[in-house]
Amino acid sequence: MAIGMDIKKLFFDRKAVIDRVGKATRKVLSRFGAFVRTTARGSIRKRKKISPPGSPPSSHRGLLKKFIFFGYEPARNSVVIGPVRLSRKPGDAPHTLEHGGKSTVVEGNRRKRRVKIAARPFMGPAMAREKPKLPAMWQGSVK
């Protein structure tokens, strides 16, 4: 005797469920990206003084703070958060600030010297600060 119910409707692989999970994923990860970006921007102070090693960098012109973005990447179901590269010149100042390393400093017209820069992380700590909030963002997100 049949109860009159289609058993296929009980499984979670139905298109409607998959679409709702995908929509919720985009929404939650985009919100998370926005929170991490805001926290990272808030940790960078615009000032002329050099920040101490281990603390977030100072942004002398305000460009580092201004050019931190996030974007949802649908192919990987992930969010990319961080500063964009500001010039085509070799070197990657945001990466060097985050992790430390060597960089070339140009003084005057031609005088160059190699300097070692201590890490001044700003993205890693921002993500660590916002990560505990992520489970609460997922709660009730699939509707």
VEXDREN-2710 file (C-alpha; in Angstrom, 1 decimal):
% VEXDREN-2710
k/r/px/py/pz
1/MET/0.0/0.0/0.0
2/ALA/1.5/3.4/-1.0
3/ILE/1.2/6.4/1.2
4/GLY/1.1/8.8/-1.7
5/MET/4.4/10.5/-1.2
6/ASP/7.2/10.9/-3.7
7/ILE/10.4/9.7/-1.9
8/LYS/12.6/11.8/-4.2
9/LYS/11.3/15.0/-2.4
10/LEU/13.0/13.9/0.8
11/PHE/16.6/14.1/-0.5
12/PHE/18.9/17.2/-0.2
13/ASP/20.2/16.9/-3.7
14/ARG/17.2/18.5/-5.3
15/LYS/17.9/21.6/-7.4
16/ALA/15.8/23.9/-5.1
17/VAL/17.9/22.9/-2.1
18/ILE/21.2/23.2/-3.9
19/ASP/20.3/26.6/-5.3
20/ARG/19.3/27.9/-1.8
21/VAL/22.6/26.6/-0.3
22/GLY/24.5/28.3/-3.1
23/LYS/22.7/31.6/-2.5
24/ALA/23.3/31.3/1.3
25/THR/27.0/30.5/0.7
26/ARG/27.5/33.6/-1.5
27/LYS/25.7/35.8/1.1
28/VAL/27.5/34.5/4.2
29/LEU/31.0/34.6/2.6
30/SER/30.4/38.0/1.2
31/ARG/29.3/39.3/4.6
32/PHE/32.4/37.6/6.2
33/GLY/34.6/39.3/3.5
34/ALA/33.1/42.7/4.3
35/PHE/33.7/42.2/8.1
36/VAL/37.3/41.1/7.6
37/ARG/37.9/44.0/5.2
38/THR/36.4/46.5/7.7
39/THR/38.5/45.1/10.6
40/ALA/41.7/45.2/8.5
41/ARG/41.0/48.8/7.4
42/GLY/40.3/49.8/11.0
43/SER/43.6/48.3/12.2
44/ILE/45.7/50.5/9.9
45/ARG/46.3/54.0/11.1
46/LYS/47.0/56.8/8.8
47/ARG/50.1/58.6/10.2
48/LYS/53.6/59.6/9.3
49/LYS/55.2/57.5/12.1
50/ILE/56.4/54.0/11.3
51/SER/54.5/51.3/13.1
52/PRO/56.4/49.0/15.5
53/PRO/57.1/45.5/14.1
54/GLY/54.4/43.0/14.8
55/SER/51.6/45.6/14.9
56/PRO/49.5/46.7/11.8
57/PRO/51.3/49.0/9.4
58/SER/50.9/52.7/9.2
59/SER/49.4/54.0/6.0
60/HIS/51.3/57.2/5.2
61/ARG/49.2/58.3/2.3
62/GLY/46.0/56.2/3.0
63/LEU/46.4/54.0/-0.1
64/LEU/46.8/50.7/1.7
65/LYS/43.7/51.3/3.8
66/LYS/41.7/52.5/0.8
67/PHE/42.6/49.6/-1.5
68/ILE/41.6/46.6/0.6
69/PHE/38.8/44.7/-1.2
70/PHE/37.0/41.4/-1.1
71/GLY/35.3/39.3/-3.7
72/TYR/33.3/36.1/-3.8
73/GLU/34.9/33.5/-6.1
74/PRO/32.1/31.2/-7.4
75/ALA/34.4/28.6/-9.0
76/ARG/35.9/27.7/-5.6
77/ASN/33.0/28.8/-3.3
78/SER/35.3/31.1/-1.4
79/VAL/36.0/34.7/-0.7
80/VAL/39.2/36.5/-1.5
81/ILE/40.1/39.4/0.8
82/GLY/43.1/41.7/0.7
83/PRO/44.9/44.7/-0.7
84/VAL/45.3/45.1/-4.5
85/ARG/48.6/45.8/-6.1
86/LEU/48.9/49.5/-6.6
87/SER/51.7/49.7/-9.2
88/ARG/53.3/47.7/-12.0
89/LYS/56.7/48.0/-10.5
90/PRO/58.4/44.8/-9.2
91/GLY/57.8/44.1/-5.5
92/ASP/54.7/43.6/-3.5
93/ALA/54.5/46.0/-0.5
94/PRO/51.3/44.6/1.1
95/HIS/52.7/41.0/1.1
96/THR/56.0/42.3/2.5
97/LEU/54.2/44.2/5.2
98/GLU/52.1/41.2/6.1
99/HIS/54.9/38.6/6.2
100/GLY/58.1/40.6/6.4
101/GLY/60.9/40.3/3.9
102/LYS/63.4/42.3/1.8
103/SER/62.6/45.3/-0.3
104/THR/64.4/47.8/-2.4
105/VAL/64.2/51.4/-1.3
106/VAL/64.9/54.2/-3.8
107/GLU/66.4/57.4/-2.3
108/GLY/66.6/60.4/-4.5
109/ASN/66.8/59.8/-8.2
110/ARG/68.9/56.7/-8.5
111/ARG/70.3/55.6/-5.2
112/LYS/68.9/52.2/-4.2
113/ARG/69.4/50.1/-1.2
114/ARG/68.1/46.8/0.0
115/VAL/66.3/46.8/3.4
116/LYS/64.8/44.1/5.6
117/ILE/61.3/44.8/6.7
118/ALA/59.9/43.1/9.8
119/ALA/56.3/41.7/9.5
120/ARG/53.5/44.1/10.3
121/PRO/50.5/41.8/9.9
122/PHE/47.1/43.2/9.3
123/MET/45.0/40.7/7.2
124/GLY/45.8/37.6/9.2
125/PRO/44.8/39.2/12.6
126/ALA/41.7/40.7/11.0
127/MET/40.6/37.3/9.8
128/ALA/41.4/35.6/13.1
129/ARG/39.3/38.2/14.9
130/GLU/36.3/37.7/12.6
131/LYS/36.5/33.9/12.2
132/PRO/34.7/33.1/15.5
133/LYS/31.6/35.0/14.2
134/LEU/31.4/32.8/11.0
135/PRO/29.3/29.9/12.5
136/ALA/26.7/32.4/13.7
137/MET/26.5/33.8/10.2
138/TRP/25.7/30.4/8.8
139/GLN/23.0/29.8/11.4
140/GLY/19.6/30.0/9.7
141/SER/21.1/31.2/6.4
142/VAL/19.6/28.5/4.2
143/LYS/15.9/29.4/3.8
END
